[in-house]
Amino acid sequence: MPPAHWASNMKDESHLPVAEQSLVYRLRKRAEIRRQIPGRLSVTEGKPDRIANLLDEAADELESLKMQVIALKTLLDIERNMK
């Protein structure tokens, strides 16, 4: 099951060509698709899909790192403006 926090926050990029879709969107979409494939053993047994979970974890980490970079850039801009 995908984490609830991203489903409502994920910007729909499906209308864009794949080359223009964000990596985070593609990782999460791939995880979602894997979890819905009826023939997958994890689906038929009702178990978590470890690879789908890993894809979501990677997307979470990328988002976290992106937010850290934004925060650091903001701090640098503030510091530069104070001089």
N, C-alpha and C positions, 0 to 999 in steps of 0.2 A: 504494500500500500504506500503510495507516495506521501511524503510529509504534507500535512494540511497547510503549513505556512506558505508554501510556494504556489500552490494551485490558484489561490485567489490573487496572488501578487504577480504571477507570471504574465508578462505582456505577450499577447498572441502574435507571433511572428510567422505563422504558417503561410500567410499570403506573400511573404518575401521569398526570393530564390534562396536556396540552401546556402549559397556562398555569402549571402547577406544576413543570415540568421546568426544570432549570437551563439557562442559555444555553450553557454549556460542553458539557453533554450533548447539547443539540440541534444545536450546530455539529458535534460529532464524529459524531453519528448521521447527519446529512445527508451528511457526507463519506464515511462508510462506505457509505451507500446509493448515492451517485453512482458509487463505484468498482465497484459490483456490477451496474449496469445493463448488460445484455449488448449493447445496440445502440450504446452510446457509443463514439465513435471511439477514445478513449484505451484503452478496454477491449479492443476488437478488435485494436488495433495493439500492445497491451502497453506503452503509454506511460503516464507519470504523468499523473494528472488534476490540472491546475494549480489549478482552482478548489477541488477537494477538499483539495489540499495547503494552499491559502490558508485554508480553513475550519479545518483542524487547527492551522495557525500562529496564527490568531486565538484559538483555544481555549487554546493553550499560553501566549500572551501574557496572556490574561485570568487564567489560573491563576497565572502568575508575579506579576502585579500584586496579586492577592488575597493571595498569600503575603507580599508586601512590606507590604501594609496590616496584616495580622495581626502581622507582626514589629514594625512601628512602634507599633501599639497596645500590644503587650506591653512594649516599651521605655518607652512613656509611663506605663503602669501601674506598672512597676518604679520609675521616677523619682518618681512621685507618692507611692508607698509609702515611699520613702527620706526624704521631707521630714517 
